[in-house]
C-alpha cells in the first residue's frame, strides 16, 4: 500500500488510559472494518513504568473504514476516559522544525514556505529605487512658523 493511502487509512487515538492494550483497541475499533495494524508507542524514557505514551494508531484496510471509525469514536469513552480520534498525520523529520539542531531559516521546509520569487524581489528593488527618487512632501515647509494657509 502506498504511504499516502496507508496514512489516510490510519486513525490517531489519543487520551488512552494506561490499562488500554492493543487487544483492547482492536476490539473497540473492529466494528468499523478490517484492521491491518495497531501500534502503541512506548515512552521515551526507558525508566518509565507506563506501557505506552497515552496514544496509539489504528490502521485499517480502507480509508473509508478509518473515516467511519473517526466519526463514531471521537469523543467517546474508553476505560473511563474520553478519547480523541483523528486522521493520522505524517511524522515530522527530526531535522525539521523547532526541535532540530539546524537553524529554522536553513531548513528546506522553512525556505520553501518563505521563498520569495524573483519577480517579487525585483518589484521590491524597484519600489526602493522609486522611493529614493521621490520628493519629500514635507520639503520646503521648514520656514513656515504658523500652520495653515498663508495670510494674504
N, C-alpha and C positions, 0 to 999 in steps of 0.2 A: 504494500500500500504506500502511495506517495506520502511524503512528510506533511504536506498541507492537508491532504484528505484525512490523514491519520489525526492531525491536530483538531480538525473540525469534528471528529467523532470522539473526542476526549472531553470529559467533564471534570472540572476542578470542584472538589468538595472540601469546604473549609469549616472550621469551628467544630472539629471532631473531638469527642471525649477520648481520653487515653485508653478506655476499655474497648474502643472500636478496633476491630481487626479487619484484614482483607476479606475474610469469610463473611463478616457482618455486612460490609459494603457490598459484596457480591450478592448476598440475599436481599438487601434493600433495593438494589438497582436492577436486579434480574427481570422484574416485570416489564421493563421498558425495551428490552431487546437483548440480543446475544452479546455478552461481554467478552472482549478479547484479552484485556489485561487490567489489573488493578495494582497501583503502587502507592505505598505509604512511606514517604521519605523519612529516613532516620534523622535524629537530632544531629546538629553539627558537632556538639561536644560529646566525645566518647564517654565522659563520666556521667552523662545524663541518664536517669532511670526511666524516662519516658520511652515508650515503644515507637512513637512517631512524633512528628512535629506539629500535629493538630490539623493537618490537611492531607488530602490524597487525590489521586487521579483515577478515574474510571474510564477505560477506553472501550467503546462499543464497536461493533462491526460496521454499523452505518451511522452517518452523521444525523439522519432523521431521528434515530433512536436517542442520540445524545441530546438533541433539542427537546425531545419529549421528556426525557429524564430531568432536564433543567427546569422545564415548565412545571413539572409536577413535584419535584423535590426541593426546589429553592424555598427557603424559609420554613421548611418542615422540621419536625423534631426527631432526633435520633439519640437514644440514651440520655434523654432529659436535656439535651442541648439543641438550640436552633442552628441548623446547618445552612451554609451558603453554597449554592451550586451555580456555576457559571461556565461558559466555554473556556477551555484552557488556552493560555497564551503561550507563544513561543518563548523558550528560555533565552534570557539575555546572555550575550557574550561577556565573559569575565573581563575582557579588555575594553568594554564599553560602559559608559555611564559614570556616575559619581563614585562608585566603589573601586574603580580601576586605578592603576598606578600611572596611567598616561593622562596628560592634561586634557581636559574636555575639548578644547579647541583644536587639538591634534588628532582627535578620533574621527574615523571615517564617517560615522553616523552624524556627528555634530557638523562636520564640514559639509556633508550632503544637505543637511537640513538648513544650514545658514549660508549656503553658497550664493554668491552674487554673480549674476550673468554679466558678460562683457558689455552688453547694451546698457545695463543699469550702471555699471562702472563708468562708462563713457558719459551717460546722462548726468551723473554726479559731478564729474570733472567739468562738463560744460556749464553746469549751474554755478560752480565755484568761479569759473572764468567770467561768467556774466556778472556775478556779484562783485568781483574785483573791479570791473569797469563801470559799475553803476554809480550814479551820483547820489550822495548822501542827502536825503530830504531835509535834514537839519542844517545843511551847509548854508552859510550866509545869514543865519539868524543870530549870530553871536553878538552883533552890535545892537540888537533891539533890547531895550530895557523895560519895555511895557508889553504885556501880552495883548493881543487883539489887533484890529485893523489900524493902519496908520492914520493919524489925525491930519486933516487937510489944512 
